[in-house]
Amino acid sequence: MDITSLYNVTSGAVRQAEKSSAIGKEALEKKDDSFGDIFQKAIDNINTTNSYLSDMENEEVKWMLGETENTHDLTIAINKATTALQYTVTVRDKLLEAYKELMQIQI
């Protein structure tokens, strides 16, 4: 379903609601993502993943040394790190797949 027609609403009340909501403002703004912006977001994603992995290792060490008996924090740190790592690997795989497709283009 194409939702672009929803932005062509003529009702004044609907237009006012669209302009006043955060989602409406975001939809109305033009996003010009350059390669540098996308690349910076990818670097930030890697840094966040590394931070989660470091937090997980710190929680594991604390638990192994007996400094904490709270396994809940350990479990949360492990799940955050695992999810972030899976996401990062998926993004990397998609980027490599796109690169390979570009390399196969005949000029």
C-alpha positions in Angstrom: 0.0 0.0 0.0 1.4 3.3 -1.0 1.1 5.8 1.9 2.3 8.9 0.0 -1.4 9.8 -0.8 -2.0 10.2 3.0 0.2 13.3 3.0 -2.1 14.9 0.4 -4.9 15.4 2.9 -7.0 18.6 2.4 -8.6 18.6 5.9 -7.3 21.5 8.0 -7.6 19.6 11.2 -5.6 16.7 9.9 -2.9 19.0 8.5 -2.6 20.8 11.8 -2.3 17.5 13.7 0.4 16.4 11.2 2.4 19.6 11.7 2.2 19.5 15.5 3.1 15.9 16.0 6.8 14.8 16.2 6.2 12.0 13.7 4.5 14.4 11.3 7.4 16.9 11.5 9.9 14.1 10.9 7.9 12.9 7.8 7.8 16.4 6.4 11.5 17.1 6.8 13.6 16.2 3.8 16.4 13.8 4.7 19.5 14.1 2.7 21.7 11.3 3.9 25.1 11.5 2.2 27.6 8.7 2.2 29.5 10.4 5.0 26.4 10.5 7.2 25.6 6.8 6.6 29.3 5.9 7.1 29.4 7.8 10.4 26.2 6.0 11.6 27.9 2.7 10.8 30.9 3.7 12.8 28.7 4.8 15.7 26.9 1.4 15.5 30.3 -0.4 15.8 31.3 1.7 18.8 28.0 1.0 20.5 28.5 -2.7 19.9 32.0 -2.6 21.3 30.6 -0.7 24.4 28.0 -3.4 24.9 30.6 -6.2 24.5 32.8 -4.4 27.1 30.0 -4.0 29.5 29.2 -7.7 29.1 32.8 -8.7 29.9 32.8 -6.4 32.9 29.6 -8.0 34.3 31.0 -11.5 33.7 34.2 -10.7 35.6 32.2 -9.1 38.5 30.0 -12.2 38.7 33.0 -14.6 38.5 34.9 -12.7 41.2 31.8 -12.7 43.5 31.6 -9.0 43.5 27.9 -9.2 42.5 25.3 -11.9 42.9 22.8 -10.2 40.6 22.6 -12.4 37.6 19.9 -10.1 36.2 22.4 -7.4 35.2 24.7 -10.1 33.7 21.8 -11.5 31.7 20.8 -8.1 30.4 24.4 -7.2 29.5 24.8 -10.6 27.6 21.6 -10.1 25.7 22.4 -6.5 24.7 25.8 -7.5 23.5 24.5 -10.5 21.6 21.8 -8.5 19.9 24.1 -5.6 19.0 26.7 -8.0 17.6 24.1 -9.9 15.5 22.8 -6.6 14.2 26.4 -5.4 13.3 27.2 -8.6 11.6 23.9 -8.4 9.6 24.7 -4.9 8.5 28.2 -5.9 7.5 26.9 -8.8 5.5 24.4 -6.6 3.6 27.2 -4.1 2.9 29.4 -6.8 1.5 26.6 -8.2 -0.6 25.9 -4.7 -2.0 29.6 -4.2 -2.7 29.8 -7.5 -4.6 26.8 -6.6 -6.7 28.4 -3.2 -7.6 31.6 -5.0 -8.6 29.6 -7.3 -10.9 28.1 -4.4 -12.9 29.4 -4.3 -16.4 30.3 -0.9 -17.7 
